[in-house]
Structure formats: structure tokens, C-alpha cells
């Protein structure tokens, strides 16, 4: 008798995973089909639009690609500087010394309270003028350094372009570093203090706890906002066209504005925006990949 009841219970018992999701209703299926149809038509229409300007596409796409490469180089160098400043600022905000905390707060509030446009002009015209008055020229210094390495052939022929990149990278890095300061500080503080206390109980030092326990978890938390600010930095790199940096935005204006036909002008602006979209979307995919990898590591 007990075996019979046990078999019945086994047959009638249903686990949580045995419940199937309800089938979509008819109007939901129709709405999904309508979405796919509209999306396919939109993509097809955009491809046809690009094809209708195939001559301009073949002429200006390689030029825009060169500008995209300059934009990517400037953005990568700027984000390296921003990460360094962001980490220094975050540790300053978390420091036990009041002077370091206040210096970090002043840096963050001043940078976040002023436009990036003004900051880049400040570095190029203000700081650049001060450096030039004391005899420092970024192009000459870099050229001499590359000469020592017997690689000065890699230097660009236009000193104004190099100097613009030099001060532009500093300006973008300093600007983004202020935002990353808060991102890193929030990521570090979000790690439970109990884990640090457990590390102390195991005999670990503060540096070991920060390096082996806190920072790995903080990096996982800060990947999404870090990616957002990196994408913003790529878009803000267009401001360097104001200081003689021939990047993507500079080439878009240089080739679009002289166009007499408004349709050609609009196409070149759309084509430039497409290059920005592809660059930022690929970066988003890369960030999702790293986010998934870190999520698997901590599951």
C-alpha cells in the first residue's frame, strides 16, 4: 500500500521547471510578426539608400575609415589616462587623509561642473600657451624621443595636428577621469565590508585585500558604467576637430559642408553617423562579453 501511494505521488508531483510558459496569444504573435516585417523593411530601405549613393560611398568611406582610426586611437589613449586618474581620484575620495579627499572632490566637482568644450580649449590654448612660453613643444619633444628610438618616420608631418592630439588626449582623459572617479569609488564601496573583515581575519594586509578581494568584484560592477563613459568619450572626441585634429567629425564637416546638393550633404552626415554607430556598438558588444565572463567567474 505504501509503495502504491509513493508511485502515485511520484506521478502527480510536478517540479517548478515542469511548468511550461503560456503560449503567446494571437495578437502577440501578430505584433511580433509586424515588428520583424517593419524592421526588415527599414533595414532594406536603408541599404537601398546607401546603394543609391554608391559613388559617394566608394569615395568617402575610405576617408571616413581613416578618421575613425584616428578617433579610436585618441579615445583609447584618453581612456587609459582617464582610468589612471579615476583610480587615483577614487582612492583619494576613500583616503583617511582629509587633504586627499578634498583634492579629489575638487577635481571631480570642477570637471563635472564645466563643459568638455571649454576644458579642451583650456588645455590647447591656455596650458599649451604656458608650455610654449617656457620652451616646451610636444611635437619637438616627441620627435626627438622617436629619433633616439630610430622611429621618427612614424611622426606626422603636421606639428599642429600632433599638438592638437596631445592636448586633446589630456583634455578628454582629465574630463572622463572625473566621472570614472565616482564610478570606481562606487564600485569599491559596493563590496561588502564583511569580505574585507574576513580577509583581515585570514591575515591578509590591506593591499592584498584590495587587490585580491575588493578590486576583482569592483571591476565586475563598474563594467557597464565604464562602457557608457567610454562611448561618451568617443563621441566627445569630435570636439578635437576644433583644435586641428583631423578625426572622423572633422572629415564629416570638411567633406559634407561644401556639397552643393543637399541630398549629398545629408548622405555624408548620415554616413559619418553610421561610422560612429558601428564603433560604439562594437564597443558595447565587447563590454557585454566581458560582463558575461566576469559573471561566470563569480557564479
Residue pairs with C-beta under 8 A, 6 or more apart in sequence:
24 32
49 267
50 57
50 271
53 264
53 267
56 264
56 267
56 268
56 271
57 271
60 255
60 268
60 271
61 271
63 251
63 255
64 248
64 251
64 252
64 271
64 272
64 275
65 275
66 251
67 246
67 247
67 248
67 249
67 250
67 251
67 252
67 275
68 248
68 275
68 279
70 245
70 246
70 247
70 248
71 234
71 237
71 238
71 247
71 248
71 249
71 279
72 234
72 279
74 165
74 168
74 169
74 172
74 237
74 240
74 245
74 247
75 172
75 230
75 233
75 234
75 237
77 169
77 173
78 168
78 169
78 172
78 173
78 176
78 233
78 237
79 173
79 176
79 230
79 233
80 173
81 169
81 170
81 172
81 173
81 174
81 177
82 172
82 173
82 174
82 175
82 176
82 177
82 180
82 229
82 233
83 177
83 180
84 177
85 173
85 174
85 177
85 178
85 180
85 181
86 176
86 177
86 178
86 179
86 180
86 181
86 183
86 184
87 180
87 184
89 104
89 107
89 108
89 177
89 178
89 180
89 181
89 184
89 185
90 104
90 180
90 181
90 182
90 184
90 185
90 188
91 100
92 100
92 101
92 103
92 104
92 107
92 181
93 101
93 104
93 105
93 108
93 181
93 185
94 185
94 188
94 189
95 101
95 104
104 181
107 178
107 181
108 178
108 181
108 182
110 178
111 119
111 174
111 175
111 177
111 178
111 179
112 178
112 179
116 171
116 172
116 175
116 236
116 239
117 239
117 242
119 171
119 174
119 175
120 167
120 168
120 171
120 172
120 175
120 239
120 240
120 242
120 243
121 242
121 243
122 171
123 167
123 168
123 170
123 171
123 174
124 163
124 164
124 167
124 168
124 171
124 243
127 167
127 170
128 163
128 167
131 137
131 138
137 159
137 163
138 162
138 163
138 166
138 167
139 155
139 159
139 162
139 163
139 166
140 159
142 155
142 162
142 166
143 152
143 155
146 152
146 154
146 155
155 162
156 162
158 244
160 244
161 244
161 245
161 246
163 244
164 240
164 243
164 244
164 245
165 240
165 245
167 243
168 237
168 239
168 240
168 243
168 245
172 233
172 236
172 237
172 240
175 233
175 236
176 229
176 230
176 232
176 233
176 236
179 229
180 226
180 229
183 222
183 225
183 226
183 229
184 218
184 222
186 221
186 222
187 218
187 219
187 221
187 222
188 214
188 215
188 218
190 218
190 221
191 213
191 214
191 217
191 218
191 221
195 213
195 214
195 217
196 209
196 213
196 214
199 208
199 209
199 212
199 213
200 209
204 212
204 213
217 298
219 294
220 291
220 294
220 295
220 297
220 298
223 287
223 290
223 291
223 294
224 287
224 291
226 287
227 283
227 284
227 287
230 283
231 280
231 283
231 284
234 276
234 279
234 280
234 283
235 276
235 280
237 247
237 249
238 247
238 248
238 249
238 250
240 247
240 249
240 250
241 247
241 249
241 250
241 253
248 272
248 275
248 276
249 272
251 272
252 268
252 269
252 272
255 268
256 265
256 268
256 269
256 272
257 265
259 265
259 268
